[in-house]
């Protein structure tokens, strides 16, 4: 594992967002959804592709609070432009489980530190 400094970590904008729209992404190489995520008034909405179809239905994702990196440059994923990276961790089968919160009252756009 590579060691980084605290100033390196401060450059990563990990923010709280709420999923406000979920669409199928049949053009993706691996099963995925297209997510629209609201990060509050300062950042606004951003879109992301997420390979989470094994563990989540579209209904389970709607209005869910997530953690995402919001300061990566846009990335072309097939015909879709991803504007942020939703964070998760693989389970024992390699399926991505999203990072989340145990409280519903976390403000949108809140910085993770």
KARARA-V816503 format. One record per residue. N is the residue number from 1. RES is the residue in one small letter. D_LAST is the distance of its C-alpha to the last C-alpha in Angstrom with 2 decimals. Layout:
# KARARA-V816503
N | RES | D_LAST
N | RES | D_LAST
This chain:
# KARARA-V816503
1 | x | 19.93
2 | x | 19.11
3 | x | 17.04
4 | x | 14.73
5 | x | 13.77
6 | x | 10.56
7 | x | 12.00
8 | x | 12.40
9 | x | 8.79
10 | x | 8.23
11 | x | 11.05
12 | x | 9.61
13 | x | 9.13
14 | x | 7.72
15 | x | 9.17
16 | x | 11.05
17 | x | 14.75
18 | x | 18.05
19 | x | 20.78
20 | x | 23.82
21 | x | 26.25
22 | x | 27.04
23 | x | 29.91
24 | x | 31.61
25 | x | 31.36
26 | x | 34.71
27 | x | 34.76
28 | x | 31.78
29 | x | 32.88
30 | x | 30.99
31 | x | 30.72
32 | x | 27.91
33 | x | 27.11
34 | x | 26.35
35 | x | 23.55
36 | x | 23.10
37 | x | 19.72
38 | x | 19.23
39 | x | 16.00
40 | x | 17.61
41 | x | 19.79
42 | x | 17.69
43 | x | 17.26
44 | x | 20.03
45 | x | 20.92
46 | x | 20.49
47 | x | 22.35
48 | x | 21.55
49 | x | 23.75
50 | x | 22.68
51 | x | 24.80
52 | x | 24.35
53 | x | 27.96
54 | x | 28.80
55 | x | 26.50
56 | x | 26.24
57 | x | 28.90
58 | x | 28.47
59 | x | 28.91
60 | x | 26.13
61 | x | 23.66
62 | x | 24.77
63 | x | 22.50
64 | x | 19.91
65 | x | 16.23
66 | x | 14.43
67 | x | 11.30
68 | x | 12.38
69 | x | 12.03
70 | x | 13.90
71 | x | 14.83
72 | x | 17.18
73 | x | 20.83
74 | x | 22.93
75 | x | 24.49
76 | x | 27.98
77 | x | 28.38
78 | x | 32.10
79 | x | 33.04
80 | x | 29.51
81 | x | 26.83
82 | x | 23.27
83 | x | 20.79
84 | x | 17.44
85 | x | 16.44
86 | x | 15.81
87 | x | 14.02
88 | x | 16.08
89 | x | 17.84
90 | x | 21.60
91 | x | 23.73
92 | x | 26.78
93 | x | 28.72
94 | x | 26.21
95 | x | 25.43
96 | x | 21.88
97 | x | 20.16
98 | x | 17.34
99 | x | 13.93
100 | x | 14.12
101 | x | 13.95
102 | x | 16.56
103 | x | 16.66
104 | x | 18.22
105 | x | 17.25
106 | x | 13.66
107 | x | 14.15
108 | x | 14.55
109 | x | 12.50
110 | x | 9.51
111 | x | 6.37
112 | x | 3.80
113 | x | 0.00
